[in-house]
Amino acid sequence: MELRRRLRFPGTETYWDRRYEAGGSSGAGSYGPQAEWKARVVNGWVAEREVTSVVDLGCGDGNQLALAEYPRYLGLDLSAAAVRLCIRRFADDPTKSFLSYDPGSSADPAGWLRADMSLSMEVLFHLVDDGMFEDYLARLFDSADRYVVVCSSDRADLTQGPHERHRPFTPWVERNRLGWTIEERVDPPSDIALVSSLYLFRRS
């Protein structure tokens, strides 16, 4: 059953492009109480730590971003359809920039895509391929000067749709990014239906 389900999945980029082009959204976690809780926590971290810039690896349809309070922001996404949505939605906001992002044909050793804080809001468990998962984590941490924020599950024993694959990510950070430590973890309140927690990593 699992193999058949995976074989029917068209791939992460194609899946999300089709979803957005058909009028779909980034999902329930980017709307309502879930999005509001995430915004409260991350906005607090940005303000308390005087973060000056944020790069978001997976901006989606921009609904979560609409609740954000960031001085300067760059949103990246695999889905060109999602990026077009964000460009239209925030056309009058000079603090926000967006780029369609293909990691297979992108490299940034000069640090043009770096920021004070890098952000991953419920992206990790949508990366079903191991190579894409590990490449994404590497780019996420390499894009941050001071802080990395991850909103995700950190376990494998969760119900998964064809476009999801939940698995631990903190062991990868411990093995591969030795200069980073978890400064804070915030779990969602019991009245918010969210499988993800918020993790704040700090460069040692």
TORPA-4810 file (N, C-alpha, C, O; in nm, 3 decimals):
<nodes>
NODE_1_0.083_-0.120_0.000_0.000_0.000_0.000_0.087_0.126_0.000_0.061_0.218_-0.077_M
NODE_2_0.189_0.129_0.087_0.277_0.246_0.095_0.349_0.268_-0.037_0.359_0.382_-0.084_E
NODE_3_0.400_0.160_-0.099_0.470_0.173_-0.226_0.377_0.226_-0.335_0.415_0.315_-0.411_L
NODE_4_0.255_0.171_-0.343_0.160_0.218_-0.444_0.127_0.365_-0.424_0.117_0.441_-0.521_R
NODE_5_0.112_0.404_-0.299_0.081_0.544_-0.270_0.193_0.635_-0.316_0.168_0.740_-0.374_R
NODE_6_0.318_0.596_-0.290_0.432_0.677_-0.330_0.444_0.684_-0.483_0.477_0.788_-0.538_R
NODE_7_0.418_0.571_-0.550_0.431_0.568_-0.695_0.329_0.660_-0.762_0.355_0.712_-0.871_L
NODE_8_0.214_0.681_-0.699_0.112_0.770_-0.755_0.144_0.917_-0.730_0.088_1.005_-0.795_R
NODE_9_0.234_0.943_-0.637_0.267_1.082_-0.603_0.353_1.142_-0.713_0.456_1.083_-0.748_F
NODE_10_0.316_1.258_-0.770_0.389_1.311_-0.886_0.520_1.381_-0.854_0.592_1.421_-0.945_P
NODE_11_0.551_1.396_-0.727_0.670_1.469_-0.687_0.630_1.599_-0.618_0.524_1.656_-0.647_G
NODE_12_0.716_1.646_-0.527_0.681_1.760_-0.443_0.651_1.886_-0.524_0.547_1.950_-0.503_T
NODE_13_0.740_1.922_-0.617_0.721_2.046_-0.692_0.595_2.039_-0.777_0.516_2.134_-0.778_E
NODE_14_0.574_1.928_-0.848_0.457_1.913_-0.933_0.329_1.914_-0.851_0.231_1.978_-0.889_T
NODE_15_0.331_1.842_-0.738_0.212_1.836_-0.653_0.168_1.976_-0.610_0.051_2.010_-0.623_Y
NODE_16_0.263_2.058_-0.559_0.225_2.189_-0.508_0.191_2.286_-0.619_0.101_2.369_-0.603_W
NODE_17_0.259_2.278_-0.732_0.223_2.364_-0.845_0.079_2.335_-0.888_0.000_2.428_-0.909_D
NODE_18_0.046_2.208_-0.902_-0.090_2.172_-0.943_-0.191_2.218_-0.839_-0.299_2.268_-0.874_R
NODE_19_-0.158_2.203_-0.714_-0.249_2.240_-0.606_-0.278_2.390_-0.608_-0.394_2.431_-0.600_R
NODE_20_-0.174_2.472_-0.618_-0.195_2.617_-0.620_-0.264_2.663_-0.747_-0.352_2.749_-0.743_Y
NODE_21_-0.227_2.606_-0.859_-0.289_2.645_-0.986_-0.437_2.610_-0.991_-0.514_2.674_-1.061_E
NODE_22_-0.476_2.506_-0.914_-0.616_2.466_-0.907_-0.694_2.545_-0.802_-0.812_2.517_-0.778_A
NODE_23_-0.630_2.643_-0.740_-0.697_2.725_-0.640_-0.682_2.675_-0.499_-0.748_2.726_-0.408_G
NODE_24_-0.596_2.576_-0.478_-0.573_2.523_-0.345_-0.486_2.616_-0.262_-0.432_2.715_-0.312_G
NODE_25_-0.474_2.583_-0.133_-0.400_2.668_-0.040_-0.279_2.593_0.015_-0.252_2.479_-0.021_S
NODE_26_-0.207_2.661_0.104_-0.092_2.599_0.170_-0.133_2.499_0.277_-0.048_2.428_0.330_S
NODE_27_-0.261_2.493_0.310_-0.308_2.396_0.407_-0.359_2.461_0.534_-0.339_2.580_0.557_G
NODE_28_-0.425_2.380_0.617_-0.491_2.430_0.738_-0.394_2.498_0.834_-0.432_2.590_0.906_A
NODE_29_-0.269_2.451_0.837_-0.172_2.507_0.931_-0.135_2.652_0.903_-0.078_2.718_0.989_G
NODE_30_-0.167_2.701_0.784_-0.136_2.840_0.748_-0.256_2.932_0.764_-0.252_3.047_0.722_S
NODE_31_-0.362_2.881_0.825_-0.485_2.958_0.842_-0.537_2.943_0.985_-0.502_2.848_1.056_Y
NODE_32_-0.620_3.038_1.026_-0.692_3.027_1.151_-0.602_3.024_1.274_-0.494_3.083_1.274_G
NODE_33_-0.646_2.956_1.381_-0.572_2.955_1.507_-0.430_2.900_1.495_-0.340_2.945_1.565_P
NODE_34_-0.410_2.802_1.405_-0.276_2.747_1.388_-0.179_2.854_1.339_-0.069_2.870_1.393_Q
NODE_35_-0.220_2.927_1.237_-0.134_3.033_1.182_-0.114_3.144_1.283_-0.004_3.199_1.295_A
NODE_36_-0.219_3.178_1.355_-0.208_3.286_1.454_-0.111_3.250_1.566_-0.033_3.334_1.611_E
NODE_37_-0.116_3.125_1.612_-0.022_3.080_1.716_0.121_3.086_1.667_0.209_3.137_1.737_W
NODE_38_0.146_3.035_1.546_0.281_3.039_1.492_0.331_3.182_1.479_0.446_3.212_1.512_K
NODE_39_0.245_3.270_1.432_0.286_3.410_1.415_0.320_3.475_1.548_0.418_3.549_1.558_A
NODE_40_0.242_3.448_1.651_0.270_3.508_1.782_0.408_3.467_1.832_0.484_3.551_1.880_R
NODE_41_0.438_3.339_1.821_0.567_3.290_1.872_0.682_3.345_1.790_0.778_3.398_1.847_V
NODE_42_0.676_3.334_1.659_0.788_3.376_1.574_0.804_3.528_1.576_0.916_3.577_1.580_V
NODE_43_0.695_3.602_1.573_0.705_3.748_1.583_0.772_3.789_1.713_0.849_3.884_1.717_N
NODE_44_0.741_3.716_1.821_0.805_3.744_1.949_0.954_3.720_1.945_1.032_3.801_1.996_G
NODE_45_0.995_3.609_1.884_1.138_3.580_1.872_1.209_3.687_1.790_1.318_3.731_1.826_W
NODE_46_1.147_3.727_1.680_1.208_3.829_1.593_1.228_3.959_1.669_1.334_4.022_1.660_V
NODE_47_1.126_4.001_1.745_1.134_4.127_1.818_1.234_4.119_1.934_1.315_4.209_1.952_A
NODE_48_1.227_4.011_2.012_1.312_3.998_2.130_1.460_3.991_2.094_1.545_4.040_2.167_E
NODE_49_1.490_3.930_1.981_1.629_3.909_1.942_1.676_4.009_1.838_1.786_3.997_1.783_R
NODE_50_1.593_4.106_1.811_1.627_4.215_1.718_1.675_4.161_1.583_1.777_4.205_1.529_E
NODE_51_1.599_4.068_1.531_1.629_4.010_1.400_1.601_4.116_1.293_1.495_4.179_1.294_V
NODE_52_1.695_4.134_1.203_1.682_4.239_1.102_1.633_4.189_0.966_1.581_4.267_0.887_T
NODE_53_1.648_4.059_0.939_1.608_4.006_0.809_1.573_3.858_0.823_1.630_3.787_0.906_S
NODE_54_1.479_3.813_0.739_1.431_3.675_0.742_1.429_3.621_0.600_1.381_3.688_0.509_V
NODE_55_1.480_3.498_0.580_1.462_3.427_0.454_1.379_3.303_0.484_1.412_3.225_0.573_V
NODE_56_1.273_3.285_0.408_1.174_3.180_0.431_1.183_3.078_0.319_1.152_3.109_0.205_D
NODE_57_1.227_2.957_0.351_1.240_2.851_0.252_1.110_2.771_0.245_1.096_2.665_0.307_L
NODE_58_1.017_2.825_0.167_0.886_2.764_0.153_0.776_2.860_0.192_0.704_2.836_0.289_G
NODE_59_0.762_2.969_0.118_0.668_3.075_0.157_0.523_3.038_0.130_0.433_3.099_0.188_C
NODE_60_0.498_2.939_0.042_0.361_2.899_0.014_0.277_3.011_-0.043_0.326_3.095_-0.118_G
NODE_61_0.148_3.011_-0.007_0.056_3.107_-0.067_0.060_3.244_0.001_-0.010_3.336_-0.042_D
NODE_62_0.141_3.259_0.107_0.157_3.389_0.171_0.059_3.418_0.283_0.065_3.526_0.342_G
NODE_63_-0.032_3.324_0.313_-0.128_3.354_0.419_-0.062_3.361_0.556_-0.095_3.448_0.637_N
NODE_64_0.032_3.270_0.583_0.106_3.278_0.709_0.188_3.407_0.715_0.198_3.470_0.820_Q
NODE_65_0.245_3.445_0.604_0.327_3.567_0.598_0.245_3.691_0.630_0.298_3.787_0.685_L
NODE_66_0.115_3.690_0.595_0.031_3.807_0.619_0.022_3.841_0.768_-0.014_3.954_0.803_A
NODE_67_0.054_3.745_0.855_0.049_3.767_1.000_0.187_3.800_1.058_0.200_3.825_1.177_L
NODE_68_0.288_3.800_0.973_0.426_3.817_1.020_0.463_3.962_1.039_0.407_4.052_0.976_A
NODE_69_0.560_3.984_1.129_0.615_4.117_1.154_0.767_4.109_1.143_0.838_4.098_1.244_E
NODE_70_0.816_4.114_1.019_0.958_4.102_0.990_1.007_4.232_0.927_0.940_4.285_0.838_Y
NODE_71_1.122_4.284_0.969_1.173_4.408_0.909_1.202_4.396_0.759_1.172_4.487_0.682_P
NODE_72_1.259_4.284_0.720_1.292_4.262_0.578_1.281_4.114_0.551_1.329_4.032_0.630_R
NODE_73_1.219_4.077_0.439_1.180_3.937_0.417_1.206_3.895_0.272_1.181_3.970_0.179_Y
NODE_74_1.258_3.772_0.257_1.272_3.707_0.126_1.203_3.572_0.134_1.239_3.487_0.215_L
NODE_75_1.103_3.552_0.048_1.031_3.426_0.042_1.072_3.345_-0.080_1.072_3.396_-0.192_G
NODE_76_1.108_3.219_-0.058_1.145_3.128_-0.165_1.046_3.011_-0.168_0.995_2.970_-0.064_L
NODE_77_1.021_2.958_-0.286_0.936_2.839_-0.294_0.966_2.761_-0.420_0.999_2.817_-0.525_D
NODE_78_0.954_2.628_-0.408_0.968_2.541_-0.525_0.860_2.569_-0.628_0.883_2.557_-0.749_L
NODE_79_0.742_2.605_-0.580_0.627_2.624_-0.669_0.625_2.766_-0.725_0.609_2.862_-0.650_S
NODE_80_0.641_2.777_-0.855_0.632_2.908_-0.919_0.492_2.966_-0.904_0.476_3.088_-0.897_A
NODE_81_0.391_2.880_-0.899_0.254_2.927_-0.881_0.237_2.995_-0.746_0.170_3.098_-0.736_A
NODE_82_0.297_2.938_-0.641_0.290_2.999_-0.508_0.361_3.134_-0.506_0.311_3.229_-0.447_A
NODE_83_0.476_3.142_-0.570_0.551_3.267_-0.573_0.471_3.376_-0.645_0.469_3.491_-0.601_V
NODE_84_0.405_3.340_-0.753_0.322_3.439_-0.824_0.208_3.490_-0.735_0.175_3.608_-0.738_R
NODE_85_0.149_3.401_-0.656_0.044_3.442_-0.563_0.097_3.545_-0.463_0.032_3.646_-0.437_L
NODE_86_0.216_3.518_-0.409_0.275_3.609_-0.311_0.313_3.744_-0.373_0.292_3.849_-0.313_C
NODE_87_0.367_3.739_-0.494_0.405_3.864_-0.561_0.283_3.954_-0.579_0.290_4.075_-0.558_I
NODE_88_0.170_3.894_-0.618_0.048_3.973_-0.636_-0.004_4.022_-0.502_-0.045_4.138_-0.489_R
NODE_89_-0.003_3.935_-0.402_-0.062_3.970_-0.273_0.014_4.082_-0.202_-0.047_4.168_-0.138_R
NODE_90_0.146_4.081_-0.215_0.228_4.178_-0.142_0.294_4.280_-0.234_0.401_4.333_-0.204_F
NODE_91_0.230_4.306_-0.345_0.287_4.396_-0.446_0.317_4.535_-0.392_0.407_4.603_-0.442_A
NODE_92_0.242_4.578_-0.292_0.260_4.714_-0.240_0.347_4.719_-0.115_0.355_4.823_-0.049_D
NODE_93_0.411_4.609_-0.081_0.493_4.603_0.040_0.641_4.600_0.001_0.689_4.498_-0.047_D
NODE_94_0.714_4.710_0.020_0.854_4.716_-0.023_0.949_4.638_0.067_1.068_4.628_0.035_P
NODE_95_0.901_4.583_0.177_0.990_4.506_0.267_0.996_4.358_0.230_1.071_4.283_0.291_T
NODE_96_0.917_4.316_0.131_0.907_4.174_0.099_0.947_4.146_-0.046_0.902_4.214_-0.139_K
NODE_97_1.033_4.045_-0.063_1.075_4.000_-0.196_1.048_3.851_-0.209_1.038_3.780_-0.108_S
NODE_98_1.036_3.803_-0.332_1.003_3.662_-0.356_1.081_3.609_-0.476_1.106_3.681_-0.573_F
NODE_99_1.118_3.482_-0.467_1.189_3.416_-0.577_1.139_3.273_-0.592_1.121_3.202_-0.493_L
NODE_100_1.116_3.232_-0.715_1.094_3.092_-0.743_1.229_3.021_-0.733_1.328_3.070_-0.787_S
NODE_101_1.233_2.909_-0.665_1.360_2.851_-0.621_1.370_2.705_-0.662_1.291_2.622_-0.618_Y
NODE_102_1.467_2.674_-0.745_1.495_2.536_-0.785_1.630_2.496_-0.727_1.734_2.532_-0.782_D
NODE_103_1.631_2.420_-0.618_1.759_2.386_-0.555_1.851_2.305_-0.645_1.973_2.307_-0.627_P
NODE_104_1.794_2.232_-0.742_1.876_2.153_-0.831_1.959_2.236_-0.926_2.057_2.186_-0.983_G
NODE_105_1.923_2.362_-0.946_2.000_2.449_-1.035_2.031_2.581_-0.966_2.031_2.687_-1.029_S
NODE_106_2.057_2.573_-0.834_2.088_2.694_-0.757_2.206_2.669_-0.664_2.219_2.561_-0.607_S
NODE_107_2.289_2.769_-0.649_2.399_2.766_-0.552_2.420_2.909_-0.504_2.408_3.003_-0.582_A
NODE_108_2.451_2.925_-0.375_2.464_3.059_-0.320_2.585_3.072_-0.227_2.570_3.114_-0.112_D
NODE_109_2.705_3.038_-0.275_2.822_3.052_-0.188_2.853_3.197_-0.152_2.919_3.222_-0.052_P
NODE_110_2.807_3.293_-0.232_2.831_3.434_-0.202_2.737_3.487_-0.095_2.757_3.598_-0.045_A
NODE_111_2.632_3.411_-0.060_2.544_3.451_0.049_2.439_3.554_0.014_2.394_3.626_0.103_G
NODE_112_2.398_3.564_-0.111_2.295_3.659_-0.148_2.159_3.622_-0.089_2.074_3.709_-0.069_W
NODE_113_2.139_3.495_-0.061_2.011_3.449_-0.007_2.016_3.428_0.144_1.926_3.365_0.200_L
NODE_114_2.118_3.480_0.208_2.132_3.466_0.353_2.057_3.576_0.426_2.032_3.683_0.371_R
NODE_115_2.021_3.548_0.552_1.954_3.647_0.636_1.992_3.624_0.781_2.056_3.524_0.815_A
NODE_116_1.952_3.716_0.866_1.974_3.704_1.009_1.909_3.575_1.062_1.967_3.504_1.144_D
NODE_117_1.789_3.547_1.012_1.713_3.428_1.053_1.659_3.358_0.930_1.607_3.423_0.839_M
NODE_118_1.670_3.226_0.926_1.603_3.149_0.822_1.483_3.078_0.883_1.481_3.048_1.003_S
NODE_119_1.384_3.052_0.800_1.254_3.009_0.848_1.203_2.890_0.767_1.213_2.889_0.644_L
NODE_120_1.148_2.791_0.837_1.086_2.676_0.772_0.956_2.645_0.845_0.956_2.588_0.954_S
NODE_121_0.845_2.683_0.783_0.715_2.670_0.848_0.636_2.553_0.788_0.570_2.567_0.685_M
NODE_122_0.644_2.440_0.853_0.573_2.318_0.813_0.603_2.280_0.667_0.513_2.253_0.588_E
NODE_123_0.730_2.279_0.637_0.777_2.236_0.506_0.837_2.096_0.511_0.817_2.016_0.420_V
NODE_124_0.910_2.067_0.618_0.992_1.945_0.622_0.913_1.818_0.594_0.960_1.733_0.519_L
NODE_125_0.795_1.804_0.652_0.723_1.677_0.633_0.652_1.669_0.498_0.584_1.570_0.469_F
NODE_126_0.667_1.773_0.417_0.619_1.766_0.279_0.730_1.725_0.182_0.706_1.711_0.063_H
NODE_127_0.851_1.708_0.233_0.963_1.667_0.148_0.979_1.515_0.161_1.049_1.467_0.250_L
NODE_128_0.914_1.442_0.073_0.905_1.296_0.090_1.033_1.225_0.048_1.058_1.112_0.091_V
NODE_129_1.113_1.288_-0.034_1.236_1.229_-0.084_1.352_1.257_0.013_1.369_1.371_0.057_D
NODE_130_1.430_1.155_0.045_1.540_1.171_0.141_1.642_1.275_0.095_1.687_1.358_0.174_D
NODE_131_1.677_1.271_-0.032_1.776_1.366_-0.084_1.726_1.509_-0.074_1.802_1.598_-0.035_G
NODE_132_1.601_1.531_-0.110_1.544_1.665_-0.102_1.536_1.712_0.043_1.562_1.829_0.072_M
NODE_133_1.500_1.622_0.133_1.491_1.653_0.277_1.626_1.699_0.331_1.634_1.801_0.400_F
NODE_134_1.731_1.625_0.301_1.863_1.659_0.353_1.920_1.784_0.287_1.983_1.866_0.354_E
NODE_135_1.899_1.799_0.158_1.947_1.919_0.089_1.876_2.042_0.144_1.938_2.147_0.162_D
NODE_136_1.748_2.031_0.169_1.671_2.143_0.223_1.724_2.184_0.359_1.745_2.303_0.384_Y
NODE_137_1.746_2.088_0.448_1.798_2.121_0.581_1.934_2.189_0.572_1.961_2.285_0.645_L
NODE_138_2.020_2.139_0.485_2.152_2.201_0.469_2.139_2.345_0.424_2.205_2.433_0.478_A
NODE_139_2.054_2.370_0.325_2.036_2.506_0.275_1.970_2.595_0.380_2.002_2.713_0.390_R
NODE_140_1.877_2.539_0.457_1.810_2.616_0.561_1.911_2.671_0.662_1.908_2.789_0.695_L
NODE_141_1.999_2.585_0.712_2.097_2.629_0.812_2.207_2.714_0.750_2.259_2.804_0.815_F
NODE_142_2.243_2.686_0.626_2.346_2.766_0.561_2.295_2.905_0.520_2.374_2.992_0.485_D
NODE_143_2.163_2.925_0.526_2.104_3.054_0.489_2.090_3.148_0.607_2.044_3.262_0.590_S
NODE_144_2.129_3.104_0.727_2.108_3.184_0.847_2.239_3.230_0.907_2.334_3.152_0.919_A
NODE_145_2.245_3.358_0.946_2.362_3.410_1.017_2.354_3.385_1.167_2.455_3.357_1.231_D
NODE_146_2.231_3.395_1.224_2.219_3.386_1.369_2.118_3.283_1.417_2.146_3.208_1.511_R
NODE_147_2.002_3.277_1.353_1.894_3.191_1.403_1.828_3.112_1.291_1.823_3.156_1.176_Y
NODE_148_1.778_2.995_1.327_1.696_2.914_1.238_1.568_2.878_1.313_1.574_2.831_1.427_V
NODE_149_1.455_2.900_1.249_1.326_2.860_1.307_1.268_2.747_1.222_1.258_2.758_1.100_V
NODE_150_1.229_2.640_1.289_1.166_2.527_1.221_1.032_2.499_1.289_1.027_2.482_1.411_V
NODE_151_0.927_2.495_1.212_0.797_2.450_1.261_0.769_2.317_1.193_0.743_2.311_1.073_C
NODE_152_0.774_2.210_1.272_0.757_2.077_1.214_0.733_1.975_1.323_0.755_2.002_1.441_S
NODE_153_0.688_1.859_1.282_0.693_1.743_1.370_0.838_1.696_1.375_0.919_1.734_1.291_S
NODE_154_0.868_1.614_1.473_1.004_1.560_1.486_0.995_1.411_1.518_1.069_1.358_1.601_D
NODE_155_0.901_1.343_1.449_0.873_1.203_1.478_0.818_1.136_1.353_0.777_1.202_1.258_R
NODE_156_0.819_1.003_1.355_0.776_0.928_1.237_0.640_0.860_1.255_0.583_0.812_1.157_A
NODE_157_0.588_0.855_1.377_0.467_0.777_1.405_0.340_0.860_1.391_0.258_0.865_1.483_D
NODE_158_0.324_0.926_1.277_0.207_1.010_1.253_0.140_0.968_1.123_0.207_0.920_1.030_L
NODE_159_0.009_0.985_1.116_-0.064_0.956_0.994_-0.017_1.049_0.883_0.002_1.169_0.903_T
NODE_160_0.003_0.990_0.765_0.063_1.066_0.655_-0.018_1.053_0.528_-0.064_0.944_0.494_Q
NODE_161_-0.037_1.164_0.459_-0.097_1.161_0.326_0.010_1.132_0.222_0.128_1.121_0.257_G
NODE_162_-0.028_1.120_0.095_0.070_1.089_-0.009_0.176_1.196_-0.028_0.285_1.167_-0.077_P
NODE_163_0.144_1.321_0.011_0.239_1.431_-0.004_0.311_1.460_0.127_0.373_1.566_0.140_H
NODE_164_0.304_1.369_0.222_0.367_1.390_0.352_0.456_1.272_0.389_0.430_1.157_0.351_E
NODE_165_0.560_1.303_0.465_0.644_1.198_0.524_0.706_1.255_0.652_0.805_1.328_0.648_R
NODE_166_0.647_1.219_0.763_0.696_1.269_0.891_0.816_1.185_0.936_0.811_1.062_0.932_H
NODE_167_0.922_1.251_0.979_1.037_1.182_1.034_1.118_1.280_1.118_1.106_1.401_1.100_R
NODE_168_1.199_1.230_1.210_1.278_1.320_1.295_1.377_1.403_1.212_1.438_1.353_1.118_P
NODE_169_1.391_1.529_1.250_1.489_1.615_1.183_1.600_1.661_1.278_1.709_1.695_1.233_F
NODE_170_1.572_1.664_1.409_1.675_1.713_1.501_1.799_1.624_1.503_1.909_1.678_1.523_T
NODE_171_1.790_1.492_1.484_1.914_1.412_1.475_2.002_1.454_1.359_2.125_1.451_1.370_P
NODE_172_1.940_1.493_1.246_2.020_1.540_1.132_2.097_1.666_1.171_2.215_1.679_1.138_W
NODE_173_2.032_1.759_1.240_2.099_1.883_1.281_2.214_1.851_1.375_2.323_1.908_1.361_V
NODE_174_2.192_1.762_1.470_2.296_1.725_1.566_2.418_1.665_1.496_2.532_1.689_1.537_E
NODE_175_2.395_1.586_1.390_2.505_1.521_1.319_2.577_1.614_1.223_2.698_1.606_1.206_R
NODE_176_2.500_1.703_1.159_2.554_1.776_1.044_2.576_1.925_1.064_2.645_1.988_0.984_N
NODE_177_2.521_1.983_1.169_2.541_2.126_1.194_2.579_2.143_1.342_2.498_2.183_1.425_R
NODE_178_2.705_2.111_1.370_2.752_2.105_1.508_2.754_2.242_1.575_2.751_2.250_1.698_L
NODE_179_2.758_2.349_1.499_2.762_2.483_1.556_2.627_2.540_1.594_2.617_2.656_1.631_G
NODE_180_2.521_2.459_1.584_2.386_2.506_1.612_2.326_2.428_1.729_2.343_2.307_1.739_W
NODE_181_2.255_2.500_1.817_2.189_2.437_1.931_2.045_2.488_1.942_2.015_2.600_1.899_T
NODE_182_1.959_2.406_1.998_1.820_2.448_2.020_1.816_2.542_2.140_1.848_2.503_2.252_I
NODE_183_1.776_2.665_2.116_1.763_2.763_2.224_1.626_2.756_2.289_1.612_2.781_2.409_E
NODE_184_1.526_2.723_2.210_1.390_2.719_2.264_1.304_2.629_2.178_1.318_2.623_2.056_E
NODE_185_1.213_2.557_2.245_1.110_2.479_2.175_0.976_2.515_2.237_0.962_2.518_2.359_R
NODE_186_0.877_2.542_2.151_0.744_2.577_2.198_0.644_2.482_2.133_0.635_2.474_2.011_V
NODE_187_0.569_2.411_2.216_0.465_2.321_2.166_0.333_2.397_2.155_0.309_2.490_2.231_D
NODE_188_0.247_2.357_2.061_0.119_2.427_2.046_0.029_2.403_2.167_0.037_2.298_2.229_P
NODE_189_-0.056_2.499_2.201_-0.153_2.478_2.309_-0.244_2.359_2.278_-0.262_2.322_2.162_P
NODE_190_-0.301_2.302_2.380_-0.384_2.182_2.365_-0.509_2.207_2.281_-0.565_2.113_2.226_S
NODE_191_-0.553_2.332_2.271_-0.674_2.361_2.195_-0.646_2.393_2.048_-0.737_2.431_1.974_D
NODE_192_-0.521_2.378_2.006_-0.486_2.402_1.865_-0.445_2.269_1.802_-0.351_2.203_1.848_I
NODE_193_-0.515_2.231_1.696_-0.491_2.104_1.629_-0.372_2.116_1.534_-0.388_2.148_1.416_A
NODE_194_-0.254_2.090_1.587_-0.131_2.103_1.509_-0.032_1.997_1.555_-0.009_1.981_1.674_L
NODE_195_0.026_1.923_1.460_0.122_1.818_1.496_0.262_1.874_1.513_0.352_1.805_1.561_V
NODE_196_0.281_1.999_1.473_0.415_2.059_1.473_0.441_2.140_1.599_0.349_2.197_1.658_S
NODE_197_0.569_2.145_1.638_0.617_2.237_1.739_0.707_2.340_1.672_0.748_2.322_1.557_S
NODE_198_0.737_2.447_1.744_0.828_2.549_1.693_0.963_2.536_1.762_0.971_2.531_1.885_L
NODE_199_1.068_2.529_1.684_1.205_2.514_1.733_1.285_2.637_1.692_1.283_2.678_1.576_Y
NODE_200_1.355_2.695_1.789_1.446_2.806_1.761_1.589_2.758_1.783_1.628_2.726_1.895_L
NODE_201_1.667_2.753_1.675_1.808_2.716_1.681_1.893_2.842_1.680_1.861_2.939_1.611_F
NODE_202_2.000_2.840_1.756_2.092_2.953_1.761_2.232_2.906_1.724_2.276_2.798_1.764_R
NODE_203_2.302_2.987_1.646_2.441_2.955_1.613_2.526_2.974_1.739_2.521_3.079_1.803_R
NODE_204_2.602_2.874_1.772_2.685_2.879_1.894_2.799_2.977_1.880_2.877_2.994_1.973_S
</nodes>
